[in-house]
Each structure stands twice: as structure tokens, then as C-alpha cells.
Amino acid sequence: MRDVVKFIKWLFGLIVLAVIALFAWLYFAPPELIRVGSGYAAKIVCSNVFIAGRDPNEVLAVDVQAPGHPLLKLMKVSVDKERGLVSAGLLWALGKSVAVERHGVGCASVPDGDTGRARQTSVHIEPLAVASQDALWPEGERVVALQNPAVTKIVDDAAMVGTGMRAVVAVKNGRIVAERYGEGFSAKTPLLGWSMTKTVNAAIVGTLVKDGKMALDKKGLFSPWKADGRAAISLADMMAMSSGLEFNEDYGDVADVTRMLYLEPDMAGFAEAKP
């Protein structure tokens, strides 16, 4: 009987040591996948709390945990509204990441923890002429709803707009012809753009090309590229996302895209350096 008791104590002690060692490893050298998850959680909560004015607990549950990787369900966040900071980690303490609000330019993931440097990012924006609120959108806020049964049928179809719809806006000839918003969202709620930003960037570049300030056939776009095969990559290749750069966009793991977004302090530099 004594031998059994001794064995049980020995086994229990071994289990305790293994658990302590596991947590020490996760705390001091967390796997990159955990850091990607915490970086994602911190960034999403930061943008939605400080830019969109949403509740952090709702954002964590609905935007981060509900649709994502199982690890995300164990992510916990802490919001410091006075300092404009959001920290996140697995069970609060493991693989911690931070995101910071930067006045006027939104939130940013800060993989190296240097929030001071991250806050130095600024964008100079020429002040826009103040339009009358009564002017038609986009010059103002007034919307004249054009009665189009076909469009109305689409935006009112729950199956068509999709589960969790937050905003649907239909624009024709520069004017809003229909709009619908999910519960808790309105025309004034900022939303994350994700890949829609590519379309915005394309419109901006198109304007610069039209004005003669950029050329679609321009090559040798960056100095390091001029020394190898990347010299043949043109602006048109970049805009069409057919540059030939080595880039893995598998969001379910630590791939190039998740490393760029949540592990690299210099996202542009990381992408530019790809072969």
C-alpha cells in the first residue's frame, strides 16, 4: 500500500512539474501561432473599440472568438482607454501582444511592443472643403432613395446579404440607391475594410496614373529589386496581384500573410524583401 501511495505522489509531482514547465515555455517562448492569435485579437478589439466605439466584450466574442481558430476562444483582452492600448493573450498571460490607437490613422498591431514608435506614424491630410450636410452624398449626408424594386429586393433578402450583415450600400452613378444596416450599426459606424482596401488603393493609383504621376509599365520599383529578377515586376503586376513574389496567404496558420500582419514590425519591408 505504501508503494502505491509513493507512486501516486511521485506521479502527481511529475504532472505538476510538467504543467509548470509547459506554462513556463508558453510564457517565455510562446509558439508563433499563439502570438498571431493574440496579435489578431488585440488589433480587432483596438479598431472596433477606439475607432468604431463598440463594446470590447462584444467584439471579442462576436468578431474574434465566434468565427475563428479554436485558439482564439481562449484569448482574453485588456483595454486601457486612457492610453489607447489593447493587450491580448492566451488566458491573458501567454503569448501577449499589443495594439495601439494612433490619432487620426487608426489602430496598429505592435509585435515588438514599441508603442512609442508606432504612435509616431502620421498622415498629412489636406483639409476638405466643408460641404453642407444637406448636400447629396458623397458631398454631404443627404440620400435620395431611388425606388428600384430589384435592388430593394436584394438588400432586403437576408439570405442574399448573408449572416451577420453589418452594412450594405448600393451606389449607382455616384449616388446611394439603397442601404441597410445590421443591429447596432449605422451609416456613421466605421468598419474594417480588409481586402476592400485593395479597391480603394486601385482607385487612388488609377487617379495618379491618369494625372501622369505614375505609369503602369514602370519597372524596377524598389532599389533592392533592381539587382535580380524582381526588376521585371511592373506597377501593373503589383496592382493585378500577379507580381510573382513568393507569398503564402494561408490564414489558418503561421504563413507569410499572418507573419506580416502580426509578427513583423515592418510589414512593408517584410513583403518587399520576399524573393
Secondary structure in CASP SS format (residue, H / E / C, confidence):
PFRMAT SS
TARGET T0000
AUTHOR 0000-0000-0000
METHOD secondary structure of the structure
MODEL  1
M C 1.00
R H 1.00
D H 1.00
V H 1.00
V H 1.00
K H 1.00
F H 1.00
I H 1.00
K H 1.00
W H 1.00
L H 1.00
F H 1.00
G H 1.00
L H 1.00
I H 1.00
V H 1.00
L H 1.00
A H 1.00
V H 1.00
I H 1.00
A H 1.00
L H 1.00
F H 1.00
A H 1.00
W H 1.00
L H 1.00
Y H 1.00
F H 1.00
A C 1.00
P C 1.00
P C 1.00
E H 1.00
L H 1.00
I H 1.00
R H 1.00
V H 1.00
G H 1.00
S H 1.00
G H 1.00
Y H 1.00
A H 1.00
A H 1.00
K H 1.00
I H 1.00
V H 1.00
C H 1.00
S H 1.00
N H 1.00
V H 1.00
F H 1.00
I H 1.00
A C 1.00
G C 1.00
R C 1.00
D C 1.00
P H 1.00
N H 1.00
E H 1.00
V H 1.00
L H 1.00
A H 1.00
V H 1.00
D H 1.00
V H 1.00
Q H 1.00
A C 1.00
P C 1.00
G C 1.00
H C 1.00
P H 1.00
L H 1.00
L H 1.00
K H 1.00
L H 1.00
M E 1.00
K E 1.00
V E 1.00
S E 1.00
V E 1.00
D E 1.00
K C 1.00
E C 1.00
R C 1.00
G C 1.00
L E 1.00
V E 1.00
S E 1.00
A E 1.00
G E 1.00
L E 1.00
L C 1.00
W C 1.00
A C 1.00
L E 1.00
G E 1.00
K E 1.00
S E 1.00
V E 1.00
A E 1.00
V E 1.00
E E 1.00
R E 1.00
H C 1.00
G C 1.00
V C 1.00
G E 1.00
C E 1.00
A E 1.00
S E 1.00
V C 1.00
P C 1.00
D C 1.00
G C 1.00
D C 1.00
T H 1.00
G H 1.00
R H 1.00
A H 1.00
R H 1.00
Q C 1.00
T C 1.00
S C 1.00
V C 1.00
H C 1.00
I C 1.00
E C 1.00
P C 1.00
L C 1.00
A C 1.00
V C 1.00
A C 1.00
S C 1.00
Q C 1.00
D C 1.00
A C 1.00
L E 1.00
W C 1.00
P C 1.00
E C 1.00
G C 1.00
E C 1.00
R E 1.00
V C 1.00
V C 1.00
A C 1.00
L C 1.00
Q C 1.00
N C 1.00
P H 1.00
A H 1.00
V H 1.00
T H 1.00
K H 1.00
I H 1.00
V H 1.00
D C 1.00
D C 1.00
A H 1.00
A H 1.00
M H 1.00
V H 1.00
G C 1.00
T C 1.00
G C 1.00
M C 1.00
R C 1.00
A E 1.00
V E 1.00
V E 1.00
A E 1.00
V E 1.00
K E 1.00
N C 1.00
G C 1.00
R E 1.00
I E 1.00
V E 1.00
A E 1.00
E E 1.00
R E 1.00
Y E 1.00
G C 1.00
E C 1.00
G C 1.00
F C 1.00
S C 1.00
A C 1.00
K C 1.00
T C 1.00
P C 1.00
L C 1.00
L C 1.00
G C 1.00
W C 1.00
S C 1.00
M H 1.00
T H 1.00
K H 1.00
T H 1.00
V H 1.00
N H 1.00
A H 1.00
A H 1.00
I H 1.00
V H 1.00
G H 1.00
T H 1.00
L H 1.00
V H 1.00
K H 1.00
D C 1.00
G C 1.00
K C 1.00
M C 1.00
A C 1.00
L C 1.00
D C 1.00
K C 1.00
K E 1.00
G C 1.00
L C 1.00
F C 1.00
S H 1.00
P H 1.00
W H 1.00
K H 1.00
A H 1.00
D C 1.00
G H 1.00
R H 1.00
A H 1.00
A H 1.00
I C 1.00
S E 1.00
L H 1.00
A H 1.00
D H 1.00
M H 1.00
M H 1.00
A C 1.00
M C 1.00
S C 1.00
S C 1.00
G C 1.00
L C 1.00
E C 1.00
F C 1.00
N C 1.00
E C 1.00
D C 1.00
Y C 1.00
G C 1.00
D C 1.00
V C 1.00
A C 1.00
D H 1.00
V H 1.00
T H 1.00
R H 1.00
M H 1.00
L H 1.00
Y H 1.00
L C 1.00
E C 1.00
P C 1.00
D C 1.00
M H 1.00
A H 1.00
G H 1.00
F H 1.00
A H 1.00
E H 1.00
A C 1.00
K C 1.00
P C 1.00
END
